[in-house]
Amino acid sequence: MADTEKIAFIDRDGTLIWEPLDEQVDQLSKVSLMPGVFPALFRLREAGYQFVMITNQDGLGTDSFPEEEFRRVQDFVLELFASQGITFRDIFICPHFKNDRCKCRKPLPGHIGNFLDQVAMDRENSVVIGDRETDLEFAQNIGIPGYRIADSDGQRWDDIVREVVDKPRRSNVTRKTRETEISVQVDLDRETRLRSQRVSAFLITCGADRQARWILIVDLVSGRPRS
């Protein structure tokens, strides 16, 4: 049996580089790296991952998005990443609009053609990383885990790579009473330097309708709730 390969399918706009408000990176002045992308890719590379770029580029090759404008930016991005030792074994681009109903647009598995027939992929450890719900749907469609980069609060590159590479252990505890429900998730492997003796720890849901929620602040020294 051939050795399997760990593949990281990575979206471009909004994941490797920022996606502008007009959702079209057609000028070099619009190219800006997502925070933490290089350290994250270095970790994935060290963990044995190969990279595949996956991207929908609406209207590529039309008057509204000429091929030469895309190619200028794409070549620059690839050269930038290659200068840091990050290369992509394959690149898949869908140039169609959603209304074209093509078969090569994410989240359809046809986006990567017959790649899965040609590569012995490690499905347990391969991943899709993107910034949209369609990236998660694409991951589901090809049968591997998916992770979503958040542009504000939420998962960042370092959070996702920690999940993928370190696979941290977690413990969940839930305590219910007639009036409250307290759920706590503890990351057993994260090392965090506390800047305060107090931390927001519990999410409490109270009342029969389970709608009202409060954050309980716990004193880490005494273990007593603060009023």
N, C-alpha and C positions, 0 to 999 in steps of 0.2 A: 504494500500500500504506500503510495507516495506521501511524503511529508506534507502536512497542511500548512497554509500560510495565514498569518494574522494580517488582516486588511483593515485599514481605517479609511472608510469612504468619507470624504470631507467636502462639504459645500464651500463655495468660494465667497460670494458676497454676503456679508453679515456674519461670517464665520472665520475666514482667513483674513479678509479685509472688511472694513466698514462698508455698509450699504447706504448710499446717499438717499435723501428723501425722494428723489425722482426714480429710485430703484434702478438706475442705469449708470454703471461705471464706464463712461465713454471718454474720459480725459484723465491724463496722468495726475492732474491736480486733485482728482477725487480719490486717489489711492491712499489709504491710511490703514495701517495694520491694526487688527483687533488686539486689545491688551492681553499680554501673556501668551500670545500664539507661539512665538519661537521657543521659549522654555518648555511649553507643553509638547510641542512636536519633537523636541529633543528627547524628552522622556519617553514618548511613544516609540521613537526610532530606537532608543537604547533597549526598549522592551521587545524589540523584534518586529515592530509593525512596518508594513509597507503602505504607502499612501496612494489613494486614488481620488482625484478631484471630480466632483459631480456638481453640475451647475445648470440651471435653467436660465437662458439668456433670451428673454422675450423679444421677438422681432429681429434677431441677429441676421444681418444681411439685407435688411430692408432700408428704405430711405431714412427711417427714423433711427436706425442703429446700423450704420454701415460696417461692413466686415473689417475695414482697415482701422476704424476707431476701436473696435473690440480687440483686434489683433495687437495693436500698439500697447494697450493696457495689459493684455494677457501675457505678452512676451516680457514686459517689464516685471510683472508679478512673478512669473516663473524664474526669471533671472535673479530677482531679489531673494527668493526662497532658496534657489540653488547656491547663491553666494554664502548661505549659512548651512549648506550641506543637506538641505531638504529638497528632495526631488519626488516627482509623481510618476509611478510606473505606468499609469493610464490616466487619461483625462476624457471625461464624457460630457458633452455639451448638447443641450436641446435648444435649438434656435427658434422654436415655434411659440406662438401665443397659446394660452390655455384654450381659447375657443377653436383652435385648429384641430383639437381632438386627435393629436398624433399619438403614437405609441412609445415615443422616446422621452416623454416629459416626466420628471419626478411628480408624483410618487410611483409611477408605473415601473415595474421591474425592467421593462424594455429600455429604460434609460441607459442601462449598462450593457445592452446588447446580449451577446452570448458569453460575457465575462465569466459567469458562474459555471459555465460548461467547460471553460478552458483552464480554470484555476481551481486547485484543490484547497478551498478556503476553510479555515478553522472557524466554523460558525459559532462556536461557543465564545470565542474571544474576539472575533472581528466585530467592528462597530461602525455605525453611521453617526457623524457629528454635523449638526447643522443648526440653523436659527429659526426654522419654520416648522409648523406642524406637518407639512408635506415631507420634510426630512424624516420625521418620526414614522410617518406612514410608509415611506420608502423602506425604512429599516424593517418594519413589520412585514412588508411585502416580500422581502428577500430573506426573511427569517433570522435576523440578527438584532442585537440590542441597538437602541438609538438614544442619543443624548442631544439635548437642545441647549444651545448657547443662549443666554439671556442678555439683552442689551441694557438692562437696568438691574434691578434686584433679581437674584436667582443664580443659576449655575454659570460660573465663569470657566475659562479654559482650565485653570488649575484645579477647580472642583471636579470637572469631568475627568481629567487625566488621573486624578487621585482615585476616582471610582474605577476607572478602567484598569489601571496598572496595579494599584495597591490593594484593591478589593477590601476596603476596611470592614472590620467587624463592628456590628452594631447590636445594641440591646434595646428592646422596647418594653416598657412597663406601662400598664394601664390600670388605674384604680377607679372604680365606680362606687358612688353612693347614691342615695335617693335623689340628691339635689345636684351633684357634681360628677364630672368625669375628668380625671387628670391623666394625660398621656405624656410620657417622657421618652425621648429617644437619646441614647448615649452613644457617642462614637468612641469605641474602646481603644482605637489606635491613634487618634489625633492628639498631637502634642500642641497645647495652646498655652501661651504665656498670658495669664490673667492680669489685666491692668487695674482691675478693681476686685474687691472682695465680694462683689455682688454681681449676679448675672440673671438675665431673663431666662427662666428655665422651663416653666410649665404653661401649657395652654389649657385653660379650664373652660368647660362648657357647662352652663348652669341652666336650670329651669326645665320644665316639662317639654317646652318647645325646642330646647337645645339650640337656641339661636344666640343668646347672649354669651359673649366671650370676653375673658379678661386674661392678662398676662400676670402671673404670680411671680414676684421678685423674691428670690431665695438668697439668704445670707449664707455664703459658702463656708464661713467660719463656724457659725453656730448651728446652721441648718434650720433656723427658724424663719418662717415666712414673715415678711415685712408687711405691716398694715398700710 
